[in-house]
Amino acid sequence: MTWRVCEEGFDSSRITSNGNKFMTGNGYMGYRGTMEEYTKNELVACNLPGVYDRVGNKWREPVNAPNGLFTSLAVEGKSIGVLQEKPVCHRQMLDIREGLHWRNTVWDTAYGRVTVEAERFASLSAYHMLCLKYTVRLEKSCEITIKTGIDGDVWDINGPHLEGFSCEQAGDVIRVQSITQELMVPIVVAEACKRSFIAEETIEKQDKGIFRIIKWCSEPDTAYTFYKYVSVYTGKDNVTDMVEAAGEAVLKTAEAGYIRASQDHAACWKTRWEDADVVIEGDEQDQLALRYSIYQLEIIAPFHAQDQSIPARGLSGQTYKGAIFWDTELFMLPFFLHTHPDAAKSLIRYRIKSLNGARRKAACYGYRGAFYAWESQENGDDACSDYNVTDVFTGRPVRTYFKDKQVHISAAIAYAIWEFYRYTGDMSILSEGGAEVILECARFYHSYAYFKEDKDRYEILDVIGPDEYHERVNNNAYTNRMVHHTLEAALQVLQLLKEGNPEVYAELLEKLDYSGEIANIARMKEKLYVIQPDEKTLVIEQFDGYHRLEDCSLAEVKNRLLDPREYWGGGHGVASDTRIIKQADVVLMLYLFRDTYHSEVLKANWTYYEPRTEHGSSLSPCIYALLSCETGNAEWAYPFFKKSASIDLTGESKQFAGTIYIGGTHPAANGGAWMSAILGFAGLCVRDGRVSVTPNLPQKWSRLAFKVNVRGEKYSIELTHDRQNIVKLG
Amino acid sequence: MTWRVCEEGFDSSRITSNGNKFMTGNGYMGYRGTMEEYTKNELVACNLPGVYDRVGNKWREPVNAPNGLFTSLAVEGKSIGVLQEKPVCHRQMLDIREGLHWRNTVWDTAYGRVTVEAERFASLSAYHMLCLKYTVRLEKSCEITIKTGIDGDVWDINGPHLEGFSCEQAGDVIRVQSITQELMVPIVVAEACKRSFIAEETIEKQDKGIFRIIKWCSEPDTAYTFYKYVSVYTGKDNVTDMVEAAGEAVLKTAEAGYIRASQDHAACWKTRWEDADVVIEGDEQDQLALRYSIYQLEIIAPFHAQDQSIPARGLSGQTYKGAIFWDTELFMLPFFLHTHPDAAKSLIRYRIKSLNGARRKAACYGYRGAFYAWESQENGDDACSDYNVTDVFTGRPVRTYFKDKQVHISAAIAYAIWEFYRYTGDMSILSEGGAEVILECARFYHSYAYFKEDKDRYEILDVIGPDEYHERVNNNAYTNRMVHHTLEAALQVLQLLKEGNPEVYAELLEKLDYSGEIANIARMKEKLYVIQPDEKTLVIEQFDGYHRLEDCSLAEVKNRLLDPREYWGGGHGVASDTRIIKQADVVLMLYLFRDTYHSEVLKANWTYYEPRTEHGSSLSPCIYALLSCETGNAEWAYPFFKKSASIDLTGESKQFAGTIYIGGTHPAANGGAWMSAILGFAGLCVRDGRVSVTPNLPQKWSRLAFKVNVRGEKYSIELTHDRQNIVKLG
């Protein structure tokens, strides 16, 4: 059972979290794990990444498409659904091997036992398609009414985003057209419904929806099955006639039939798993959790696109504005790089595409170069607000500095491009824009930095590091080291181009007017303040003055909360004046640059910072797992791996920051779980196309097996406690 | 009646404010304007500036001496006092010409009319002495009991500071000895009491006090008068035997008698007023308010000391920890410089004396040079807390940055020393330490500053300007300009010494290891970012990004308060994210450097900033008055003069910052009132020993006359709307 996620029984308090847990998707769209009879009140969403909309001055966020899978049931005119009637039996299941969502619900009614079974998927072989197989069976003979169609009255956090609805029937197809408010992007959802039993069917049009009303008298204990084929198109798709395309897609799929569609879909999943599956023997829970993490990454991977990235909450809804954070580069990219380099390339290209947005942001703050958005939307403009938190005591918005002071974002992007290049050896990513991004990030840092004559060094002032609870600090160890890396990468990229592609080099220098900049970058790299371990304790101070803050326990800080929803950071937060940090910060830096530090330094800092870390971000535990593996301590790493891998299975994560809802899936933690297993426990290291492992399996695990794709070659790797096997596949 | 401040009737709600309003003092001590029968509950205080004490980890503050003037009355065993019985007639009066406090209270009692009249003063001719004349008169014959002596149970905000009490009688003298807790400074208060009527006198000793119980049967309608001579000595006084000195002082004064003591005192006041009085004709209120302001400055002036300064709340108690702020240098020094240069010198020498404290503070933050204390106590160590405000919603202390980020304090001190030198032409202040202070302040700024290569300039980052509502800003126009002035002064001082006193120059350079520093200072002076007026609007932006803040009205910001005691600044304050400022900031800078700006710039900035200024500090209105005079607009200046001059008469000032009591007198506003009149309306300007005026009298004023002391020469200046008369006195 390590390919299935299942819940028994119906619990209305789990509607929201199960919406995340039972997600399906194909990168083009994400479909929440809700019941067919749900509406916006239960947070049904067919989320469309990359299609953003803003209403008034509310937060800009991705659009949810009209729900083409809506289906409700009535027996003898009485609605039957999990919300209306408590079922006697209810199971919700996700088959992660084949990307199928399945539910089976049984009610005891005045008309006897009523059973609904439904299976659906977001097609991995046809990205615009959602398919549903719906079966109803009654113990007795009754009049059954199915209402099924397209529900355009969708869940929005800062909507309504869709307007100008047009709901029509055209032959066998019904469809809903609408447009977004801000940019007037058209959204079309079409549906065809196929059944083999005879029923009376009428069409019901509403302002924001169109439905089929299907009525018949059922035979006792007879299964009635129908199939829905739904397509979603938006104005962002490269098609001439969206309405025609949407109609053709559903008719074509319907004609081939559900079995064919699900076979094609399953075949794609098979390929995905061949590249990405990780086998863990010794603990079934771990096996399932890690596979489930990989599943979550697969359903949001932008295989369908050339230059699309992944939002921080995946495709699970509109939280975090559907924006791309550094999560993608540092926590998701490694998985894709090692298993699906093409998808990785799309993530990188998204940042190349949005370089001008980063330039605009830098200019807006008076800097040169590229200052990437903290919350990046389609054009790289920053969706992040200056006020991200609400004070629970006064209800006032609190000025936060994520947008303007988390300058390490640009370095994360330069790091990712450089890693992509190092991993793939693919110079083309540099010449098609990657080099430009790195150079512009380096230029930004030179423009941001200050020189301290007194200490003969450059410093990076007034920033927020990964630990967001401490705002506007100077010389954050993580940030400074990442900036140093950016400068180094810029110089190396210049050298590479100069030697390998002098034309591109010359063009780029001229385009960017960069000749004069090179000396700046080189000088700054030499003299940038990189915070060193303390000689005695080996601890690296997180930022200037961190060691002067109150050193109290996490429990003590928690104990000071007057309201559980209080924001811990900012001007007045309970953690702000203490050494309690939100997430891995120095430890993240040490992990990223682990090759340049002595193991004793890694240990000392892990031991110092772990008890002071709230792990209030889902990005934190995996990094502690990884660094612990690096010091050879798999057992310390293990609980952090488990926490990271199971976050979306348990649903035990922060749902609120202040009063703002931040629920959804956690692809960065999913990626972190993969990293912990493969880069941590297996100790996989790929350098210059060469593969090595330094395994360190948790005691419980008897075997770990996975594949890795290195520069077009696939390797199968199998590890036990006393054996390593690396096989290059034919 | 322009020499008297008077209140009729008793109002218990005014006990605290009248304690400030009716202050007496002589620089050595301040005695609050309380009734003789009051105790610590009514905030009686004999405040001793320069004697500080800390209890546990509470705020360190100046000590209040045991109250040697305590006197209570009982008639037929029943206590009679304003607190016990509502008087039928009550007058409290301050004679500011002679520095006398006077009260007259009449009660209608069962024993007929009871009258108490008392006059007292803190001697200006004998700084350790307090003298009291106390008269009681009854309509009928009754048994009168007077309890008078030394009450050691004193008012403390963060006390108790005194311990180890010893209360003794020695011949005619009673005395209380005690020591402070922290530094064990002994405090001795002695008292002698003289009367010419016969009464039974016994001594009552208590743990913290010693009292005379004087009983007699009064004749009807007969006045019984006694005199109290009280001396105060501390371990900080340069005497061998404090107890002996204290006893001798009271006996000597008693022997000469009250008339002689008050004549000597009055003679000193006469001299003071000869130097400092300002005559305003045309408005009696203005005349009284300005005289009263001068009076407040006179009673706290450190004439008795060589190197003592003046706390921000004068000698009115322990608020603001009795600490010296920049108030002294920028708002009080001008008065003393122009009227009492010797007292001015003491203020300057205090800063020279505390240079090592400033060095310690700089070093503690990782800087070189001298970073003066924001709240300076006897050794220049900073009494300022990191938490100066309490959040009214959570009761939590709020991290403020006055101490660590208000770096303009050092520049204010350098400015004051330079002004002292320029005014007096007295090089000795430079060679006796003034030069060292200026050089060390300049060194501090070089060590604090950052160089921005991108813009080829030095910047001053992460500061608080005079407007404390905006914390941790970059390139505050005031601060940067003041830093520039410090650098300039340092270079000029070096030049002066090199030419005028090469030995001192050489010594200083060696002592401070300063030779290498000179180039730094010179370079920084050339390239320091001094914020210029906007080309179009002429407005100088208060700090980087100020113009991006919300531009809403003062009324709107006030309207957002949920609690009247809320702190407006800091991380979450109602003003923090708006352009509303606490006090003159750019306008103060423009006033100090008025000679270097075009009048249109002064006007544009006054007009821009005034509506955006809360005037939440008593330092603010006078600066708006001064700058307005500078642009020739006396009528705009006039209400700000009035506000500044009457602050301690009306008692209408902020009593709380958050939940912290900040009441007391406002010597900076008193100094500001004098500046507004003399440097503003009269337009007095003294440069290189030459005196000039550019008068601009308010319409209401028909004549303004005052004196000024320039390099030992006294000038009498008389101005009307059509005449100026400057006479050098013989």
Boltz contact constraints between the chains, C-beta under 6 A:
constraints:
  - contact:
      token1: [A, 393]
      token2: [B, 393]
      max_distance: 6.0
  - contact:
      token1: [A, 394]
      token2: [B, 562]
      max_distance: 6.0
  - contact:
      token1: [A, 399]
      token2: [B, 577]
      max_distance: 6.0
  - contact:
      token1: [A, 447]
      token2: [B, 454]
      max_distance: 6.0
  - contact:
      token1: [A, 450]
      token2: [B, 450]
      max_distance: 6.0
  - contact:
      token1: [A, 450]
      token2: [B, 452]
      max_distance: 6.0
  - contact:
      token1: [A, 451]
      token2: [B, 451]
      max_distance: 6.0
  - contact:
      token1: [A, 451]
      token2: [B, 453]
      max_distance: 6.0
  - contact:
      token1: [A, 452]
      token2: [B, 450]
      max_distance: 6.0
  - contact:
      token1: [A, 453]
      token2: [B, 451]
      max_distance: 6.0
  - contact:
      token1: [A, 454]
      token2: [B, 447]
      max_distance: 6.0
  - contact:
      token1: [A, 562]
      token2: [B, 394]
      max_distance: 6.0
  - contact:
      token1: [A, 571]
      token2: [B, 571]
      max_distance: 6.0
  - contact:
      token1: [A, 571]
      token2: [B, 572]
      max_distance: 6.0
  - contact:
      token1: [A, 572]
      token2: [B, 571]
      max_distance: 6.0
  - contact:
      token1: [A, 577]
      token2: [B, 399]
      max_distance: 6.0
